[in-house]
Amino acid sequence: MSEAKQYSVLFEPVRIGPVTARNRFFQVPHCNGMGHVRPQAEAAMRAMKAEGGWAVVSNQETEIHPTSDLSPFAENRLWDERDIPALRLMTDAVHDKGSLAAIELVHNGNHAQNLFSRAPVLAPSDMSVDYPHPKQARAMDKSDIRDLRRWHRDAAIRARDAGFDIIYVYAGHQMTVAQHFMLPHMNARGDEYGGSLENRVRLTRELLEETREAVGDTCAVAFRFAVDEMLGADGMQAAEEGRAIVEMLAELPDLWDVNVSNWANDSVTTRFQPQDGYQNDYISFVKSVTSKPVVGVGRLTSPDMMVSMVRKGVVDLIGAARPSIADPFLPQKIEQGRIDEIRECIGCNICVMADTAGVPIRCTQNPTMGEEWRRGWHPEKIAPKGDEDETLVIGAGPAGLECALQLARRGYQVTLAEAAEAPGGRVLRESGLPGLGAWKRVADYRLNELRQRANVQIFTESRLNADEVLELDIRNVFVATGSRWRRDGIGRNTLRTPPQIDASATILTPDDIMAGAAPPGETIAIYDDDHAYIAGVLAEKLAQDGHKVILVTPEGLVSSFTGLTLELHRVQARLMELGVEIICNHVLAGLGAGEMEISCGFTGRRRNIACNSALLVTERLRETALYDALKDKGLKTLELIGDAAGPALIADAVYAGHMAARNFERSKQEIERDWFRREITALTDGGMS
């Protein structure tokens, strides 16, 4: 059977109320750090998904009222008619590519802090806000509920006027007041909106009915609902109240968008859930309860799984957020039989990190994500080569691979030299650690593309010195030689007072462990002043290998950066379950034979920890020797990229490699003049606009 026929079911149209999706690919709502602050960037990013074949393209949480102010996060906003033009940018752009546009209306209840609007926070009952902020939400009275229903209805009408085809009622991720009313631990009311399940669902029923009444003649009404909190008997379960709610509301919406809650469960990383389609066991009952189409998610990247889910009656539409970010052209590639060209999501949640950090979206696999408008980047298109012909890329890690691939796509002759036995660099090394196996896709995708190109030569076990580089007579050289972890304990918290390290101390770095070194003795103390994922993963590996592990960090939590990727709770739990001893708020003071000296980050009080060896995870040193040796040697282009230029995330290394390839043969003046476009508030005679 041809691939086109094998996957043809995915390209059948699906009727959703009064509108029709041209195929089964549905980009579900997801945040992108652009929203009402950067509406042109938002429109261009969503339009790229439509161009890539997603039949429905949704925006993100769209605040309906100042009492649902998510600032400082840049979500969408539809407080009044003045917000319509910004949203119209997206609907016009999506429609221009032949797709339907969906909007996720939301009132966030106590998940909204209202820091910008300073409006009162509303909730089903009196309770704290959903952030460590000294502020509480007040219980909504009947007047508040009537207002909420009116706000939602008015926002639905404005959404229709902005050109949206599908309008959401949203009860999921523990972020919305509709869901909060459903959950008994958040709803202690004694009136008709509290108590029984039917009462707790009353508000959602009203929102669905009133949205349909207001706009249902021309717009489909979608219901995004978390059927399971994944807390067992301590929360809503798909087999109990989750199913009962679907049965109660079965035919009210035109579309069921079902998932699990909270966000950390819905968007769990591959480190903790490697299986694609992991939500199927929770959502598979829904189609047996309703006649309306169902969309589901679960980091779906396999076309075979997609077909299976449709044929087995799990879903009607293939939902995706993260896979559509990693490859906006995933549907088109499936339709055209180009399966091996799909950039599969690695489930690292760097996309989530950007939103939780309050900046525009980015992606490890897709360096063009978030750059569609401000830089004009396209994931499948790149400018052809200029006057030069040959290029040399030294180092086949994430930056080197991406740089080589994009140079090859532009039409240059590319020589890629890698010192190691196999290409991949840090991606290859880190993907061998517990839970990070999917990260190897970063290298696999690029190597597959490079190996099919006649204008690319790849040489491994080819460590080059400056003389050997010059002998190649290739005048355009990109150096991606990476970085190595420090052994001296210097990091952000020890710059002022470097640790005293005795020559008798046994010291290891992440590079040693990833190269296969076995720490001597039973007990190893890890000092983490990096605060990302690597120390926690290494602690997990060493504990699994049978070592007693002590993890010391100056932060208040282990791997604090992973709070931005929705992993922090799972990281702490995993290490505790493995018996790792965690010591927070302490700084490395010294190392000697059989001991690590640490000091309290607040009082300076010192103490010693007995250990056979120490693993230091602090900072990385850039590998620039070759680059330095090549300076002033007559090369036309010499550029340092990736971790060799600035150690950071794998996503940053890929981005750097991509940018270097795009900027090749552009003048420095041109690059600096056209760094990227910004969306600037304009001043008019009437004030700001």
N, C-alpha and C positions, 0 to 999 in steps of 0.2 A: 504494500500500500504506500502511495506517495505521501510525503510529509504533509503536503497541502490538503490531501483528503483525510489523512489521519487526524488532523486538527481542525477540520472544517466546521465541526460543531461549535467551536469557539467563535466563529465568525457569523453565526446566525443572529438576526436581529431579535431584540427582546422588547416587548411592549411593556411600558411602565406607566400605568394610568393613561393620561392623554398624550404621552410622548413615546417615542420609540428610539431605543439605543441601537446603533448600527451594528454592534457586535456585543460580545459578552464581557468585554474588558472595562472595568469600572474603577477609576481612581477615586478611592474613598477619601473623605476629608482628612487632611493632615496639615499641621502647622508648617510654616516655612520662614518665620522670622521677618517677613516682609509686611503683609497685611496692610492696614490702613496707613502705616508710616511710609511704605514703599509700594504704592499701588501699581506703578508701571512695571516694576520688577516682578510683582505678583502676577500680573497679566501675562507677561512674556514667559514666565516659568510654566504657568498652567497651559498656555497655548502650545508649548513644546510637547506636552503630554498628548494634547489633541492631535498634533501633527504626527506623533508617533503611533497613533492608532487607538488610543483610549477613547472609547465611545462616550463615556461619561467622565467629566473632569470636575471634581468638587473643589471648593475653596477650603477654608478652615473654620474653626470656631468664629462665629460672627456675633459680636455683642449686640444685643437688641436695645440696651438702655444703659444710662450712666450707673445704675445700681448693679451692673454686671461689667465693671471696668477691670480688665485684666492687665492693665499697665503694671510693670514696665514692658510686658510682653507684647510684641507687635502682631496681634491677631487681626482679623477683619472687624469692621464696625459698621453698624447700621442703626445708629441712634435716631436719625431723622433723615429727611429727604436730601440733606446736604451731602450725605455719604453715598448717594446713588451714583454720581458720575465716576467715582473711583472704582466702584464695583462693575460699572458698565464697561470699563476698560477690559476687564477679564471676560465678561460674557461675550463681548464683541469678538475678542481675540479667539476664544474657544469656538464660537460659532463659525468663524471664518475658516477654521480647519475641519468643519463638519461634525463637531461633537456637541453633546448636550452639556450644559453648565449647571452644577448643583451648588447650593449654598447651605451651610450648616448653622442655622439660627440657634442661639443659645442664651440662656440666663444661667450663670454659673453659681448662683446661691452663695454659700460660704467659701467657695473656691475662688471667688473674686474678692480681692482686698479693697478695691475702690480707692487705690492710693492716689490716682490722678483726679477722679471726680469728687472724692471725699463724700460720696453719698453713703447713706446707711447700708450695711450689709444685711441681706435678707436670707432667711433659711426656714425650713419647716418648723424648727424649734430653736429656742435659745441655745447657742453653742459658739465655740471659738471658731475663728477663721481657719482655713485649711493651710496655714503657713505659721511658722514660729514667729508670730507678730502679735503684740499685746493688743488685740482687737477682737471683738465678738460680734457675731451676727444676732439679729433679733428675730424672734418668731414672727412669721407673717400672719397678720390678721386677715379677716375676710376681705377687707378693702384692698390690702396688698395683693391678695390672690386675684381679685378682679382686675387690678391694675396690671399684674403680670400677664394675664390672659389678653388684655387689650394691647399691651406692648408687643406681645408675640404676634398677634393678628395684624397689627399695623406694620410690623417688620416684614411679615410674609407678603403683604401687599407691596411694600417698597421693594422687596426682593423680586417680585414679579415685574415691577416697573423697571428694575435694573436689568431685566432680560434673562433671569434665571429660569430654567426649565424644570428643575427639581428642587423642592424646598424641604429641608429637614426639620423634624422634631427630634431632639437629641436627649437621650437618657442613658449616658454611659460614662465610663472612665472615672467614676466618682467625682466628676467635675461639673455636674449640671443639677439644677434645682429639681428638674423633673425626676431624675433618678433619686435624688436625696429624699423626696417625698415617698418613694417606694420602699426605702430601706428602714426597717424598724429601729435600728440603732440611731438613726438621724431624725426620726419622726416620732415624737412623743405626744402628738396631738390627741385630743379627745373628741374632736368634732368629725364632720363627714369627710375630712381629708386625712384622718389618722385612724389607727386601730387595725381594722380588717384589711386584707390585701386589696379588696375591691375599693375601699376608701383611699388607700395609699396610692392606688393607680388612677384615682379620679382626675387629678390634675392633668396627667398625661393624656387621658381620654379626651378631656376638654380641649387641650391644645391640638390634638390631632383633628378632632371634629371641626374646630373653629378655623384651623388652617385650610382644611378641605373646603369648607364653606366659603372662605375668603378668596381662594385662588385655585381651587381644584378643577375648575372648568378648563384651564389652560396649562396648569402646572401639576406635575406629579408631587405627591406628598410622601416623603420617605421617613422612616422611623429608625433611628440608630439606637440600638438597645443592647446593653450588656446582659446576657442571659445568666452569667455565672461570675461571682466575685473571686472564685478559686480560693475560698477560705473554708471549704467544707461546710460543716453544720454551723459554723460561726458567721456565715454570710449567705447571700442569695445563691441558690444552686439551680443549674439548668434543669435538673430532673424534678425539681419541686416548684418553688415560686417562679423561677424563670420560665418554666413551661406554662404555668398557670397564667402568667401575664400575656404570653403569646396567644394562648387560647382566648383570653378575654378580649384582646384587641385584634384578633386574627385578620379580619377583613377591612379594618379601618384605614391603614396606610396603603399606598399603591406599591410600596417597596419596603421590605424588611432588610435592614443592614444590621447584622447581628455579630457580636463579638464577645470577648470576656473583659472583665474589669479587674484591677484598675489599669491605668496606662502602662505601668511596668509589666503587667501580665499580657496585655494586648500587644505590646511592642517589646517582648522579651528578647534579649540578645541571644545569638547562637552560642555564646559561652555557657548559657544556662538552659537553652532549649534548642538543640541543633536540628530538630526535625521540622521540615517544611510541612505546612498543613496541620500544625499542632492544635488548632482550635476546632478541628472537625468533630472530635468526640463531644464537644459541648454544643455545637450548633446544628448537628445533623438532624435533629428532630423537627426543626422549624418548618421545613417544607411539607411535612406530614400534617401540619396543623393549619396552614394557610394556603389559599390558592394564589396568593400574590407572589411575585418574583422575590427571590432571596439573594442577597450578596453577602459573601463572607471573606475573611482574610486569614492570614497565617503565614506570612512571608513566603508567598507562593511564587516560585521561580521555574518550576518544572512544567512544561506543557503537557506531559503525560499525566501528571497529577491533576492539572486543571481539567483535562478531558474526563478523567476518572470521576472527579467531583461532580461534574455536570451529569454524566451518564448514570451515576449512582443516586442522583437526586439530592445531593447535599446542598448545592447552590444552583442558581440560574445564571448568576453573574460572578466573574472572577474579580474579587476585590483586591486592591493593593494600595499601599502607601509606599513603604520602603522599596519594594521591587520596582515601582514606577519612578522612583528617585534615582536608583542605580542605573536603570535603563528606560528612559522615556519612550524608546522605540521598541520595547519588548513585544507588543502586539504585532507590529509590522514585521518584525524579524520572524516571528512564528508563522505569520501568514505567507511570507516569502520563502519559507524553508531554510532560514538562516539561523538555525537554533544555536550553532556553535559560536555565533557572534553576540549572543546575549551577555551583557555584563550582569552577572548574577549578584544580587544583594548578599553581602557577607554578614549582615546582622550585627554590625558593630555599634550602631546607634550614634554615629557621629552626626547624622542628620538631626537626631533628637537633641544632641549636645548643643548644636547651634541655637535652637529655639530656646532651650532652658537657659542659655547664656545671653539671650536677647539680641542675637545677631543673625544675619541672613543665612539660610540653609546652605549646607555643603555635604559632600558625599565622598567617601573613600574611593569607591569604584568610578564615580562619574565626576571628574573635576570641573565639568561645565555647569553642574547644578548650582543654581543661584547666580550664575554669570550671564544668563541669556539676554537680559536687557542691559545691564551696566557695562558689560564687556562685549556684547554681541556674539558670544560663543554659542556654537551649535554642537551637540554631542556627536553628530554624524557627518559634519561638514567642517572643512578647514581650508584655508587659502592655499593655492598651489605654490610650488617652490619659486624662489626668486632666481637670481643669477648664479648662485653657487651650486655646486653639484654634490660634493662629498662631505660627509659629516662623520665624526667619531664620537661615540658616547662611551665613557669609561665608567663601568660600574652598572651591573644589571639588577639593582635593587628597585624599589618602587619608583623613584625619581628617574633613574636611568631607563627603565623599561618603558615608562610613559613617554619620556622625551624621545626615545628611539622610535616608538610606534607612531607618534604624531609627525616626526620628521619624515618617516617613511610614507605616511599617508599624504604628506605634502608633495612627495615625489623625489626627495633627495636619496642619494646612495648612502646607506647607513651601515657603519661598522660598529658593532656592540661588543665590547671587551669586558669580560668578567674574570676577576682573579680566582674566584672559588670554583669548585668542581661543578656546581650547578647554579644556574641563575636564580634570582629571587631576593637575594640580600636579606634584610631583616624580616621581610615577609615570610621567607622560607624558614628562617630560624624561629620566629615567634609562632608561626602556625603549627609548630610541633609541640607547643605547650598545651596543657589541659584546657579544653573548651574553645581553642582558637583555630581549630582545623579549617573552618570555612574561610578564614582569612587568606588561605593559599589561593583562593580564587582571584585575588588581585594580581598575582603573578601568572597564574594559569591563563587567564583571559588574554593578557598582553602577549605572552609567549606564543599562544596559539595563533594570534593575529600576525605576529612578527614572522613566524616560521613559514607562513604561507606567502610571503612577499619576496619576489625575486630581487628587490633592491635592498635586501637586508642580509648581512652576514653576522652570525653570532659566534663568538669565540669564548669558550670557558677555559679555566685554568690558564688564564692569560694575564698575569700581573705585569703591568707595564711600568717602566721607569721613563723619565723624561726623554732620554736619548732614543728609546724605542718608539715613543710616540712621534718624535720628530722624524724618525726614519720612515714612518708610514707616509709622510708627505701629505697628510690630510690637514688642511689649514683651519678647519672649524671643529673645535673640540669642546665637548661638554663633560665636565668632571663630576661624577656622582659617586664618590668614594665613601660616602656614609660617615659614621661616627662610631666611637667605642665608649663604653661606660668607664667612668673614673674609678680608680682604686684608692684614692686618698681621702674619701669621705667628704670632700668639698661639695656643698650644695647650697640651696637658698637659705638654710638656717645655720650654716657653719662658715659662711663667708667671712664674718667678722672675727670669729674665734675658731680657726681650723682645729680639728681633732688631733690629739697627740697619738701617733701610731708607732708602736714599737716594732722593730724588725722581726720579732719573734711571732707576731700575730699572723694567723692564717686568714687571708683575705680572698674573697671571690667576688666576681661581678656577674651580672646577668649574662654577659657574653660567655663566661666560663660554663655556666650551667647549660646554656643553649648549645654549647659545643660538646656537651656530654660529660663534663667534669663531675665527679662525685665528691661532695664535701666530706672531708675526713671526720670521723667521730660521729657520735649520736646527735649532739645538739648543735643547731646552727641558729645564729641570731641574724635576722634580716633588719637592716636599717633602711627605711623608705623615706627619702626626702624628695621623691619624684611625684608621688601622690596620684599617679595615673593607675593603670591596670597591672603593670608588669610585676611589681612586688607582690601583689596579692596572688597573681597566677603562679609565680615562683614559689610562694609559700604553700600554695595548694599542691604543687608538684612534689616539693620536698617532703611534705607531710605524707602524701600518698606513697612516696618512696620509703617511708619508715623512719624518717628523722623526727626528732623532737624539734619543733620550730617555735622560735620566739620572734615576733614581729614588732619592731619599735618604730614609731613615727612621731614627728613633731605635731602632726594634726590631731584633731579630736576624734577622728574616725579613720579606719584603714581605707586606702585608695579613695580619698575624698573626691577626686575628680569624677569617679564613677557615679556620683549623685547626678551628674549632668546627663549620663547615659542610661539612667533608670536601673542601675545595677547595684547600688550601694547596699541596699538591704540584703540582697542575695550574697554579695561578697562577704559581708560580716557573718551572715549565717553559715555559709560554707566553711569559712575558716574556723569558726567556733565548733562546728560539727566535727571537723578534722582534728580538733584538739590543739589548734595553734594558740599559743599564749600571746595576747595582744597588749602592748604597752603604749598608750597614747600620750601625747603632750610631753614627749621627751626627745632631747637632742643628743646626737652622738658627741661624746666628749673625748673618748680615747679608745684604743684597742691595744691589748697585750696578749701574751700567751695565755689562752684559755679564758679570756674574759673581754667583755665590752663594757666600757664606762659610759654611762648616760647621765644627763642632767635634766632636771625638770625645766620645761620651757617657761615656767612662771616664776618659780622661786630660785632656780639655779642649783637646788640641792642635788648632790650627786650620789649615784650608787652603781654597783657593779653587777653585771649579769654573767654567770658562768656559761661558757659556750666553747665548743671545739673549733668553730670557724665562724667568720662573719661574712655575710653577703651584703655588699653596699650597693644601694640603688639610689643614686643621688643625681648626678648630671652626666652628660656625655661630652666627650672631646671630639671636635671636628677633625676628620682625616683630610688634611689639606696639603700634605707634603708634596704630592705630585703636582697639584695646582700651583703651589708656590714655585716649584722648580721649572714650570712651564712659562712663568711670567717673563715678558720681555724676550721671548724666543722667536718672535716674528710670526706668530699665529694670527690669522685674521680674526678668529673668534676664539675666546677662551672664557668659558662661563662655569662657575661653580654652582651646583644645584642640589636640592634635596637636603638631607641631614648634614652633608658636608658644608653647606652654606648656613644652615640653622637647624639643629636637631629639634624635632617636633613630632607630631602624629604622622602615621603612615599617610593619612589623607593630605596632610600638608606637603609631604614629599611628592606624592602623585601630582598635586596641584602645581608644585614648582616645576616638575618635569614638563607638564603640559604647557605652562606659560612660557618656558624657555623655548619650546618648539614653535609656539605661535609667534613669539617675538623675534625669532631668528630672522636676520636681514632687515629688521626695523632699526632705525637710528635711535640712539639714546634720547635725543631731543623729542622724537615722535612718541616714544614710550612714555616719557615723563609728562608730555603735554596731554596725552590721551590715556591717563592712568585708568580711570573708569568714570562712567557717568554717575551723577548723583541726583537724587530727587530733592530739590531745594524749595522750601517755602518761599513763594514770591510775595513781594510787597506791592500793594496796589494803593490807589488813592483812598480806598475805604479801609485800609489796614492789610492784614495778612490774608493770603488766600491759599 
